[in-house]
Amino acid sequence: MYEQFGISEKIEKLCTKSEQDVENVFKQIDNTCEYNSLKVLKAFQNNNISDIHFNSTTGYGYSDIGREAIEKVYSQIFKAEDSLVRSQFISGTHALTVALFAFLRPGDTMLSITGLPYDTLHEVIGIKENPSSLKSYNINYDQIDLVNNDFDYEKIQKRLKESKVKLIEIQRSKGYSTRKSITIEQLEKVIKIIREVDKEVIIMVDNCYCEFVGKVEPIEVGADIAVGSLIKNLGGGIAPNGAYIVGRKDLIELAGERLTAPGEGKEVGPTLGINKSILQGLFFAPNIVASSLKTAVLASKMLETLGYKTEPKYDAKRADIVQTIEFGAPKKLIKYCQGIQMGSPIESSSVPEPWDMPGYTDKVIMAAGAFTQGSSIELSCDGPIRPPYVAFMQGGLTYQYGKLGILKAIQMLEEQ
Ligand SMILES: *Cc1c(COP(=O)(O)O)cnc(C)c1O
């Protein structure tokens, strides 16, 4: 069958060998998957999820018991006081934006302690000028960079003592940078350090791509708020859109009032028939995340064998589902992405090319043959066209499909 996809015997053999080498890593992934599956099932059972929660509301969406049950399930899974899980969030960026605008007021300062935030947040914050940015409302932004892939603990404490900071943003996943992603242990440590000097500052975690990679989530180690997208890990490839914000009750209330309107808040929001998809996606999510992780591990192992620099290494502890591969040349990055596209179920004959994308500074190549537009829990690979020409690959709804995708990408790379 692999031959029918144009995969050479050499690459198939390398794959078989690599799969043997990663056996133990896969076992650990399965163990985490089992734990998180039970976590999800328990939350479904404790909240008595039944047919009636697959209902649909229209218009204002008052008294949508399905929506309310979903939010209870999310709260339990995250061990959070409350949550906002809505299809009215257009994207992860939108949920992060709503949260920031909900919590910050003119004159306040937000501080990123993981360096430059994700590209699409630059105009939101005002790092890149935009007439609707937080900066345009006189909300200040400050930043502390990571040092050697860890927090600058001393500098953080010093900054918090200097002058009042309202909100700290911590982005766990690396985004389009070449740093490592932040583990839950690092997060726990930095939250302790922050709380030594500031009991009030809102600690908000951009949790995109990190859900269910480990057994512990950010609220459990002391974060006030965590935010993520439903077309990434927790939607399980089934939720058609949406995002979530979980955490402290008073903050979730503020976020609700910013998402809809002051006075209406969480009480409105028609679900238009997607409750079942959100629940079913969440039900599958631990397994989908495991498939994505296995796909990433196999890619890391094979590409490392072929002489490319990969991050994380195949046997490293992972914080998210993202695999980066450094190609060092634009042509290789492009070929690899085109191979991922060719291995997709949807739009497999399209050829992706680098292009200017809204929200991004450099040209970006994006390969995704996904059922849901922009879904990056489905196998997808993208990279900004700038040195050192790094591909950011993530997703894989099943390991078998993920594997074919990377074999096709490696084949394209080798032929080039
Ligand atoms: C994907 C992502 C976002 C934004 O999510 P979108 O749904 O693409 O808007 C924000 N932060 C990080 C770290 C991400 O990976």
The ligand as an SDF file (V2000), in Angstrom:
LIG
                    3D

 15 15  0  0  0  0  0  0  0  0999 V2000
   -2.8200   28.4050   17.8510 C   0  0  0  0  0  0  0  0  0  0  0  0
   -2.3280   29.2840   18.9070 C   0  0  0  0  0  0  0  0  0  0  0  0
   -2.9620   30.4790   19.2300 C   0  0  0  0  0  0  0  0  0  0  0  0
   -4.1010   31.0490   18.4560 C   0  0  0  0  0  0  0  0  0  0  0  0
   -5.0630   30.1640   18.1020 O   0  0  0  0  0  0  0  0  0  0  0  0
   -5.9480   30.3640   16.7730 P   0  0  0  0  0  0  0  0  0  0  0  0
   -7.0900   29.4850   17.0710 O   0  0  0  0  0  0  0  0  0  0  0  0
   -5.1180   29.9260   15.6210 O   0  0  0  0  0  0  0  0  0  0  0  0
   -6.3220   31.7910   16.7010 O   0  0  0  0  0  0  0  0  0  0  0  0
   -2.4650   31.2160   20.2740 C   0  0  0  0  0  0  0  0  0  0  0  0
   -1.3990   30.8150   20.9630 N   0  0  0  0  0  0  0  0  0  0  0  0
   -0.7520   29.6790   20.6660 C   0  0  0  0  0  0  0  0  0  0  0  0
    0.4540   29.2910   21.4630 C   0  0  0  0  0  0  0  0  0  0  0  0
   -1.1840   28.8770   19.6380 C   0  0  0  0  0  0  0  0  0  0  0  0
   -0.5570   27.7430   19.3560 O   0  0  0  0  0  0  0  0  0  0  0  0
  1  2  1  0
  2  3  1  0
  2 14  2  0
  3  4  1  0
  3 10  2  0
  4  5  1  0
  5  6  1  0
  6  7  2  0
  6  8  1  0
  6  9  1  0
 10 11  1  0
 11 12  2  0
 12 13  1  0
 12 14  1  0
 14 15  1  0
M  END
$$$$
